[in-house]
Amino acid sequence: MCISADIQTLMLTMLILLFIIGIVVCGFIFSKTTKGIPKSWFEWKTEFRYQYLGIVGLIHDARYASRDRVVLYKQPDRIAVITGGNRGIGLRIVEKLLACDMTVVMGVRDPRSAEVAVGGIVDLSQTKGKLICEQLDVGDLKSVRAFAERISQKYQKIDLLLNNAGIMFAPFKLTADGYESHFAINYLGHFMLTHLLLPKLRAAGQKGKNARIVNVSSCVNLIGRINYKDINGLKNYYPGTAYSQSKLAQILFTRHLQTLLDAEKAHVQVNVVHPGIVDTDLFEHSATTAVPFFKKIFFKTPERGSRTVVFAAIDPSIEGLGGTYLSNGGKGPFHADAKQPEKCEKLFQHSCDLLKIKQYGNGEYTL
Ligand SMILES: NC(=O)c1ccc[n+]([C@@H]2O[C@H](COP(=O)([O-])OP(=O)(O)OC[C@H]3O[C@@H](n4cnc5c(N)ncnc54)[C@H](OP(=O)(O)O)[C@@H]3O)[C@@H](O)[C@H]2O)c1
């Protein structure tokens, strides 16, 4: 039997179409923020938005790979404080800061294993940098206060504060203080920690050599929304929404804090970073865990993911450029709300009210 050329072409086109549809469907299934199936239009819409941002993010990482660099230089007199750092991007940030001969204070949930983790990639007997591991659960305000008190007593000044610790797409959970876990860990705990350590950062900053705060946010801030009516997402909890809210919050916080620091002419600057899409445990709750090879091929390594964060912390080219959102070693696109000072101030004030902070940055607390 002889099939005409037209039918052969049609069949071939159908096969190619089916193949493309198959790739798109698999791509969608294996890059969902959740291992489950979205249950409502709101959840589907959130997934589509994440997929779009994921693709745009991967393209941005590939396009600007050559710009994603940081020059490490010796600065043995500087003291850096980082939240997390025992794994993922944070571990590679610590490695770089130690290579600059800094004193690095890690705020971690398990100080002993954190030291072992750093010792696994840095020869601690040889490095001129100094490592100190202190207990900190950023999701627990009591622990944040105890950590800040301990290191404030130990050090006269702090040159760098890297608010790195975070969680993503976690199932709903309230912290002991009664806040949804993404909001508490990614944002509010760091907001409190920065308030408590600002006196020490002010003490470190000098004209031409600002002390620096770096908030590690994410490109998903672009789809974030601060839900003031239900900040804990009690009514309609979806992990992706909680994560993007917390990452937008970090940017609004950064922008307003820089305005305050400028007004008081403090030698402190605060920047916010998207580290790229990085192959770390952060994706543990997402469907991408089923396709580890995809992450290995397309995502940044944690070492690459740490570069723009360290760039924001030490690079002389951004001295005096606080309030900037950085991605792949340069400026990146961020949420329109963060360009409106009143929206930044609104969240800032809301957070001060929640934490009963009367004057932000004086290091005092009542709660
Ligand atoms: N990976 C990415 O593609 C990506 C993209 C954009 C932004 N980011 C941001 O980059 C930052 C680092 O993420 P990562 O990819 O390195 O994730 P990761 O490998 O999962 O590491 C998360 C870090 O945060 C710490 N942490 C979590 N909850 C904590 C708590 N309650 N108290 C103290 N430390 C806590 C973890 O410590 P434990 O070991 O104790 O849990 C760990 O050190 C996060 O803020 C994340 O949102 C990452």
The ligand as an SDF file (V2000), in Angstrom:
LIG
                    3D

 48 52  0  0  0  0  0  0  0  0999 V2000
   17.9780   28.2160   45.2380 N   0  0  0  0  0  0  0  0  0  0  0  0
   17.3880   29.1240   44.4620 C   0  0  0  0  0  0  0  0  0  0  0  0
   17.1180   28.8950   43.2700 O   0  0  0  0  0  0  0  0  0  0  0  0
   17.0320   30.4800   45.0200 C   0  0  0  0  0  0  0  0  0  0  0  0
   16.4400   31.4130   44.1440 C   0  0  0  0  0  0  0  0  0  0  0  0
   16.0850   32.6510   44.6320 C   0  0  0  0  0  0  0  0  0  0  0  0
   16.3300   32.9650   45.9520 C   0  0  0  0  0  0  0  0  0  0  0  0
   16.8860   32.0470   46.7800 N   0  0  0  0  0  0  0  0  0  0  0  0
   17.1010   32.4170   48.1910 C   0  0  0  0  0  0  0  0  0  0  0  0
   18.4230   32.1210   48.5790 O   0  0  0  0  0  0  0  0  0  0  0  0
   18.4580   31.8780   49.9910 C   0  0  0  0  0  0  0  0  0  0  0  0
   19.2610   30.6160   50.2570 C   0  0  0  0  0  0  0  0  0  0  0  0
   18.5660   29.5420   49.6690 O   0  0  0  0  0  0  0  0  0  0  0  0
   19.2890   28.1760   49.2380 P   0  0  0  0  0  0  0  0  0  0  0  0
   18.9140   27.9330   47.8370 O   0  0  0  0  0  0  0  0  0  0  0  0
   20.6910   28.1610   49.6260 O   0  0  0  0  0  0  0  0  0  0  0  0
   18.4410   27.1480   50.1250 O   0  0  0  0  0  0  0  0  0  0  0  0
   18.8690   25.8910   51.0180 P   0  0  0  0  0  0  0  0  0  0  0  0
   19.9730   25.1510   50.3880 O   0  0  0  0  0  0  0  0  0  0  0  0
   17.5950   25.1840   51.2930 O   0  0  0  0  0  0  0  0  0  0  0  0
   19.4220   26.5650   52.3590 O   0  0  0  0  0  0  0  0  0  0  0  0
   18.5470   27.2510   53.1980 C   0  0  0  0  0  0  0  0  0  0  0  0
   19.3350   27.7710   54.3720 C   0  0  0  0  0  0  0  0  0  0  0  0
   18.4580   28.4950   55.2240 O   0  0  0  0  0  0  0  0  0  0  0  0
   18.5740   27.9620   56.5300 C   0  0  0  0  0  0  0  0  0  0  0  0
   17.3350   28.0800   57.2860 N   0  0  0  0  0  0  0  0  0  0  0  0
   16.0910   27.7380   56.9260 C   0  0  0  0  0  0  0  0  0  0  0  0
   15.2250   27.9860   57.9100 N   0  0  0  0  0  0  0  0  0  0  0  0
   15.9480   28.5230   58.9340 C   0  0  0  0  0  0  0  0  0  0  0  0
   15.6350   28.9820   60.2190 C   0  0  0  0  0  0  0  0  0  0  0  0
   14.3780   28.9360   60.7000 N   0  0  0  0  0  0  0  0  0  0  0  0
   16.6160   29.4790   60.9880 N   0  0  0  0  0  0  0  0  0  0  0  0
   17.8940   29.5070   60.5460 C   0  0  0  0  0  0  0  0  0  0  0  0
   18.2630   29.0780   59.3300 N   0  0  0  0  0  0  0  0  0  0  0  0
   17.3030   28.5740   58.5350 C   0  0  0  0  0  0  0  0  0  0  0  0
   18.9340   26.5010   56.3200 C   0  0  0  0  0  0  0  0  0  0  0  0
   19.4560   25.9560   57.5110 O   0  0  0  0  0  0  0  0  0  0  0  0
   18.9850   24.4700   58.0270 P   0  0  0  0  0  0  0  0  0  0  0  0
   19.9870   23.5260   57.4530 O   0  0  0  0  0  0  0  0  0  0  0  0
   19.0450   24.5570   59.5120 O   0  0  0  0  0  0  0  0  0  0  0  0
   17.6070   24.2160   57.5220 O   0  0  0  0  0  0  0  0  0  0  0  0
   19.9550   26.6470   55.2120 C   0  0  0  0  0  0  0  0  0  0  0  0
   21.1980   27.0550   55.7030 O   0  0  0  0  0  0  0  0  0  0  0  0
   17.0090   31.8090   50.4480 C   0  0  0  0  0  0  0  0  0  0  0  0
   16.6550   33.0420   51.0500 O   0  0  0  0  0  0  0  0  0  0  0  0
   16.2320   31.6360   49.1530 C   0  0  0  0  0  0  0  0  0  0  0  0
   14.9280   32.1380   49.2270 O   0  0  0  0  0  0  0  0  0  0  0  0
   17.2680   30.8170   46.3340 C   0  0  0  0  0  0  0  0  0  0  0  0
  1  2  1  0
  2  3  2  0
  2  4  1  0
  4  5  1  0
  4 48  2  0
  5  6  2  0
  6  7  1  0
  7  8  2  0
  8  9  1  0
  8 48  1  0
  9 10  1  0
  9 46  1  0
 10 11  1  0
 11 12  1  0
 11 44  1  0
 12 13  1  0
 13 14  1  0
 14 15  2  0
 14 16  1  0
 14 17  1  0
 17 18  1  0
 18 19  2  0
 18 20  1  0
 18 21  1  0
 21 22  1  0
 22 23  1  0
 23 24  1  0
 23 42  1  0
 24 25  1  0
 25 26  1  0
 25 36  1  0
 26 27  1  0
 26 35  1  0
 27 28  2  0
 28 29  1  0
 29 30  1  0
 29 35  2  0
 30 31  1  0
 30 32  2  0
 32 33  1  0
 33 34  2  0
 34 35  1  0
 36 37  1  0
 36 42  1  0
 37 38  1  0
 38 39  2  0
 38 40  1  0
 38 41  1  0
 42 43  1  0
 44 45  1  0
 44 46  1  0
 46 47  1  0
M  CHG  2   8   1  16  -1
M  END
$$$$
